[in-house]
Structures are given as C-alpha cells and as structure tokens.
Amino acid sequence: MKKVLAGALLAASFAAPAMAWEGNVVACYDKVWVPAKYGYKQHLIMASHTEWEYKNGQMIKVHYPAVYKESKHMVKEGYYVAKKAACK
C-alpha cells in the first residue's frame, strides 16, 4: 500500500507541469480612477440695482451689481475604469 501511495505521489509531481495552463497574453489593463463630477448652481442673494446717493454736495448715481451664492452638488460619483496599458 505504501508503494502504491508513493508511486501515485511521484506520478502526480511529474504530471503537474504538463497540466499547467499555457495561454498567451492578449492585452493588459490598468485600473484608473475617474474622479466624481460636480454641478454648480447660483442662487440670487441680492438683485442688481442703481441708487442715487448724496456725497460731498453732489448727487451721484451708484450701481450695485447682483450678488450670488454658489452651491456645489455631486452629479456622478467617482469610479474605476480599465485602461489599456503596456504589459509588464
């Protein structure tokens, strides 16, 4: 029985390299991170307007531009993509 077991182990050790997969490399890819995309929206805080003011004995016309507050929101989360690369 010991001889049969030893023979089987010996046969398996010689047969293992012949059973190995021998495929060809077709293409290589790297894992690349694509950052998240954000959208921006402007909210009007104060509309533009023109006022008359009295300064140094004169009437002057002053224009005040519109004031906006910008908010940022995520449109699409970041993700990984496979990019074709040179094989190492």
Secondary structure, DSSP 8 states (H G I E B T S, - for coil): -HHHHHHHHHHHHHHHHHHS-------EEEEEEE--EEEEEEEEEE--EEEEEEETTEEEEEEE--EEEEEEEEEE--EEEEEEE---
